[in-house]
């Protein structure tokens, strides 16, 4: 996952932007708030879709 990638936090709503990456987590900017979240909890829209 790269800086600038748009990700979705399931059950939350709008997209967040990755601002920093780590080994198992990424720091995201979500509606002006920045926080760390585990990569496994995120969805990348369009990634892995069979369409």
N, C-alpha and C positions, 0 to 999 in steps of 0.2 A: 504494500500500500504506500503510495507516494504522497508527499505534501501537495495540497491542492485538490486531492481527490474528494469528490462529493460522496458522502456515505449517509445511510439511513440508520437511525437507531430504532429498531422495531418497537411498535406500540407507542412511540413518542410523536412522530409526525414529520415535520419538515427536515430537509437535508442539513447535515452538518459538514463542515470543511475540515479536512485533516491539516493541522498546522505543525505537527511534530510527530516523528515516529520513534518507537522503541521496539524492543525485542518482542514483547507480548502485548503491548498496548500502544495506543496512539492518543495524542492530544488533539482534541477537536474544538472547533469554534462553533458553538450552537447558540444562535440568537444572541451573539455578543458575549456569551459566557464560555470560558475555556476550561476544559477539564480532561483528565485522562480516563480512558475507557478501554477495556480489553478488546482486542481485535475480533475475538470470537463472538462478541455481542453485536457486531455491526453487519450491515448488509451493504453491498455495493450495487446500486441499481444498474441493470444491464449486464452484470458479470455473472456468467454461468447460466444465463437464460438461453433457451434453445430456439428462440424466435429469430 
